[in-house]
């Protein structure tokens, strides 16, 4: 049992947590995938083992504590449904972010985790995750140390799970990746235009991030540029289908003649 998350999604999660005003919480969305792996070794000709991974595909961050539960750690399902909506079907766990704190699951977090599992009975205890992210200042420096771990419950105590951050670093797929010197297609011009337009809003002159909220506005602006392209593609596909049907009809008429 392991956790898989893409590098871009994980960096976005950390970016949003560090941009919060204080401690934060949220929900993890994704799904559980299992597949069989066949191993061939010198000592054993063939063996089949089953691998089960929890794939995190999205998240919902809440910029405050006690946003979906009471002081006793009991979740308010009305608030949970309001926060997640239809996405509650994709729920695979929740996360807790603490500043200036030791990297250890607290009693409150254990209680919330257990209460959430009771509410979502359709999710196996082994598959329901708790992501703990803590941040501490390093001694005699201005740097911050960030630690993260994923847990699932086995019995009464949480157990650490292995985490694989999937990136485009050198791997077996490297020969199939495009060269970084390859020129970008014209289709990314809209994104580059939006990026250049909003860069002064969230980057200072020294290149440091100055406003986390501006990234969300950049994302919305990029979507606004992509929406007309999506509509144009849909219209083109409909036209192609119509022309293909017309060509088939003419071919049938010619064959009959």
C-alpha positions as CSV (number, residue, x, y, z in Angstrom):
1,X,0.0,0.0,0.0
2,X,1.5,3.3,-1.1
3,X,0.5,6.9,-2.0
4,X,1.1,8.4,-5.4
5,X,0.8,12.1,-6.2
6,X,2.1,14.1,-9.1
7,X,4.9,16.6,-8.6
8,X,2.9,19.5,-9.9
9,X,-0.1,18.7,-7.7
10,X,2.1,18.2,-4.6
11,X,4.0,21.5,-5.2
12,X,0.6,23.3,-5.6
13,X,-0.6,21.8,-2.3
14,X,2.5,22.9,-0.4
15,X,2.3,26.4,-2.1
16,X,-1.3,26.9,-1.0
17,X,-0.6,25.6,2.6
18,X,2.4,27.9,3.0
19,X,0.3,30.8,1.7
20,X,-2.3,30.3,4.4
21,X,-2.6,32.8,7.3
22,X,-1.9,30.1,9.9
23,X,-2.6,26.4,10.4
24,X,-4.8,24.8,7.8
25,X,-6.8,21.7,7.0
26,X,-8.4,20.2,3.9
27,X,-9.5,17.1,2.0
28,X,-7.7,14.8,-0.3
29,X,-9.4,13.6,-3.5
30,X,-8.6,10.8,-5.8
31,X,-9.0,7.0,-6.0
32,X,-7.6,3.6,-5.0
33,X,-6.0,1.6,-7.8
34,X,-4.8,-2.0,-7.6
35,X,-3.0,-4.1,-10.2
36,X,-1.1,-7.3,-10.5
37,X,2.7,-7.3,-11.1
38,X,4.6,-10.3,-12.4
39,X,8.2,-10.8,-11.2
40,X,10.7,-13.0,-12.9
41,X,14.0,-13.7,-11.0
42,X,16.8,-16.2,-11.2
43,X,15.6,-18.1,-8.2
44,X,11.9,-18.1,-9.0
45,X,10.6,-18.3,-12.6
46,X,7.4,-16.5,-12.1
47,X,5.5,-14.8,-9.2
48,X,2.5,-12.5,-9.2
49,X,1.9,-9.9,-6.5
50,X,-0.8,-7.4,-6.2
51,X,0.1,-3.7,-5.7
52,X,-2.5,-1.3,-4.2
53,X,-1.9,2.5,-4.5
54,X,-4.0,5.5,-3.4
55,X,-3.7,8.1,-6.1
56,X,-4.2,11.7,-5.0
57,X,-5.6,13.7,-8.0
58,X,-6.9,16.9,-6.3
59,X,-7.4,18.6,-2.9
60,X,-9.5,21.1,-1.1
61,X,-7.7,23.4,1.3
62,X,-9.5,25.2,4.2
63,X,-7.6,28.2,5.6
64,X,-8.6,27.7,9.2
65,X,-9.0,25.0,11.9
66,X,-12.4,23.6,13.1
67,X,-13.9,24.3,9.7
68,X,-15.8,21.0,9.4
69,X,-15.9,19.6,12.9
70,X,-16.7,20.7,16.5
71,X,-14.5,20.9,19.6
72,X,-14.8,17.2,20.2
73,X,-13.6,16.3,16.8
74,X,-17.0,15.2,15.5
75,X,-17.4,16.1,11.8
76,X,-20.4,18.2,10.8
77,X,-21.6,16.3,7.7
78,X,-23.6,19.3,6.5
79,X,-20.5,21.4,6.3
80,X,-18.5,18.5,4.7
81,X,-21.2,18.1,2.0
82,X,-21.3,21.8,1.5
83,X,-17.5,21.9,1.1
84,X,-17.1,18.9,-1.1
85,X,-20.4,18.6,-3.0
86,X,-20.3,15.8,-5.5
87,X,-16.5,15.4,-4.9
88,X,-17.2,13.5,-1.7
89,X,-17.4,10.4,-3.8
90,X,-13.7,11.0,-4.6
91,X,-12.7,11.5,-1.0
92,X,-9.6,9.4,0.0
93,X,-8.5,11.3,3.1
94,X,-7.9,14.6,4.8
95,X,-4.9,16.7,5.6
96,X,-3.6,18.8,8.5
97,X,-1.0,21.6,8.3
98,X,0.7,22.9,11.4
99,X,3.3,25.6,11.9
100,X,6.0,25.6,14.5
101,X,5.0,22.1,15.6
102,X,6.6,18.7,16.0
103,X,5.9,16.2,13.2
104,X,3.7,13.8,15.2
105,X,0.0,12.9,14.9
106,X,-1.8,14.6,17.7
107,X,-4.6,13.1,19.8
108,X,-7.1,15.6,18.2
109,X,-6.1,14.5,14.7
110,X,-6.4,10.8,15.7
111,X,-9.9,11.6,16.9
112,X,-11.0,13.5,13.8
113,X,-9.6,10.7,11.6
114,X,-11.5,8.0,13.4
115,X,-14.8,10.1,13.4
116,X,-14.4,10.7,9.6
117,X,-13.9,7.0,9.0
118,X,-17.1,6.3,11.0
119,X,-19.0,8.8,8.8
120,X,-17.6,7.4,5.5
121,X,-18.2,3.7,6.1
122,X,-17.8,2.8,2.4
123,X,-14.1,3.7,2.6
124,X,-11.8,1.0,4.0
125,X,-9.8,2.0,7.1
126,X,-6.6,1.0,5.2
127,X,-7.5,3.2,2.3
128,X,-8.5,6.4,4.2
129,X,-5.5,8.8,4.5
130,X,-4.3,11.4,6.9
131,X,-1.7,13.7,5.4
132,X,0.3,15.6,8.1
133,X,2.4,18.6,7.0
134,X,4.5,20.5,9.6
135,X,6.8,23.5,9.3
136,X,9.5,24.5,11.7
137,X,12.2,27.2,11.5
138,X,15.8,25.9,11.4
139,X,18.0,26.9,14.2
140,X,20.2,30.0,13.7
141,X,18.9,30.4,10.2
142,X,15.9,32.1,8.5
143,X,15.0,29.0,6.5
144,X,12.0,26.8,7.2
145,X,12.0,23.0,7.3
146,X,8.9,21.3,5.9
147,X,8.1,17.7,6.8
148,X,5.2,15.6,5.4
149,X,3.9,12.1,6.0
150,X,0.9,10.0,5.0
151,X,-0.8,7.7,7.5
152,X,-3.5,5.1,7.5
153,X,-5.0,3.4,10.5
154,X,-4.2,-0.2,11.4
155,X,-5.8,-0.9,14.7
156,X,-5.6,2.0,17.1
157,X,-2.4,3.6,15.9
158,X,-1.7,5.4,12.6
159,X,0.9,3.8,10.4
160,X,3.2,5.7,8.0
161,X,2.7,4.9,4.3
162,X,5.3,5.2,1.6
163,X,4.8,8.1,-0.8
164,X,5.8,8.3,-4.4
165,X,5.9,11.8,-6.0
166,X,5.6,11.2,-9.7
167,X,7.6,13.7,-11.7
168,X,9.3,14.0,-15.1
169,X,12.8,13.3,-13.7
170,X,15.0,10.8,-15.6
171,X,13.2,7.4,-15.8
172,X,12.5,4.6,-18.2
173,X,10.3,7.0,-20.1
174,X,13.1,9.5,-20.7
175,X,13.8,8.6,-24.3
176,X,10.2,9.4,-25.2
177,X,10.2,12.8,-23.6
178,X,10.6,15.9,-25.9
179,X,13.9,17.7,-25.9
180,X,13.9,20.9,-23.7
181,X,15.3,22.7,-26.7
182,X,12.2,21.9,-28.9
183,X,10.3,25.1,-29.7
184,X,6.9,25.4,-28.1
185,X,3.8,25.1,-30.3
186,X,1.7,28.1,-31.1
187,X,-1.1,26.8,-28.9
188,X,0.6,27.9,-25.7
189,X,0.7,31.5,-26.8
190,X,-2.5,32.3,-24.9
191,X,-1.0,30.9,-21.7
192,X,2.3,32.9,-22.1
193,X,0.3,36.0,-22.7
194,X,-1.7,35.6,-19.5
195,X,1.4,34.7,-17.6
196,X,3.3,37.9,-18.7
197,X,0.2,40.0,-18.0
198,X,-0.2,38.8,-14.4
199,X,3.5,38.2,-13.5
200,X,3.9,41.6,-11.8
201,X,0.9,41.0,-9.7
202,X,2.3,38.0,-7.8
203,X,6.1,38.3,-8.2
204,X,8.2,40.9,-6.7
205,X,11.2,42.4,-8.4
206,X,13.5,39.9,-6.8
207,X,11.4,37.0,-8.1
208,X,9.8,36.1,-4.7
209,X,6.1,35.3,-4.4
210,X,4.2,38.4,-3.1
211,X,0.6,37.3,-3.3
212,X,-0.8,33.8,-3.2
213,X,-4.3,34.8,-4.2
214,X,-3.0,36.2,-7.5
215,X,-2.2,32.7,-8.6
216,X,-5.9,31.8,-8.4
217,X,-6.7,34.8,-10.6
218,X,-4.0,33.7,-13.1
219,X,-5.6,30.2,-13.2
220,X,-9.1,31.7,-13.8
221,X,-7.7,33.9,-16.6
222,X,-6.0,30.9,-18.2
223,X,-9.3,29.1,-18.2
224,X,-11.1,32.0,-19.7
225,X,-8.6,31.8,-22.6
226,X,-9.1,28.1,-23.0
227,X,-12.9,28.2,-23.0
228,X,-13.3,29.8,-26.4
229,X,-10.7,27.3,-27.8
230,X,-12.7,24.4,-26.4
231,X,-15.9,25.7,-28.0
232,X,-14.1,26.1,-31.3
233,X,-12.7,22.6,-31.2
234,X,-16.2,21.2,-30.4
235,X,-17.7,23.1,-33.4
236,X,-14.9,21.8,-35.6
237,X,-15.5,18.2,-34.5
238,X,-19.2,18.6,-35.2
239,X,-18.4,20.0,-38.7
240,X,-16.1,17.1,-39.4
241,X,-18.7,14.6,-38.3
242,X,-21.3,16.3,-40.6
243,X,-18.9,16.3,-43.6
244,X,-17.9,12.7,-43.0
245,X,-21.6,11.7,-43.0
246,X,-22.2,13.6,-46.2
247,X,-19.2,12.0,-47.9
248,X,-20.4,8.5,-46.9
249,X,-23.9,9.3,-48.3
250,X,-22.4,10.5,-51.6
251,X,-20.2,7.4,-51.8
252,X,-23.3,5.2,-51.3
253,X,-25.2,7.1,-54.0
254,X,-22.3,6.7,-56.4
255,X,-22.0,3.0,-55.7
256,X,-25.7,2.5,-56.5
257,X,-25.5,4.5,-59.7
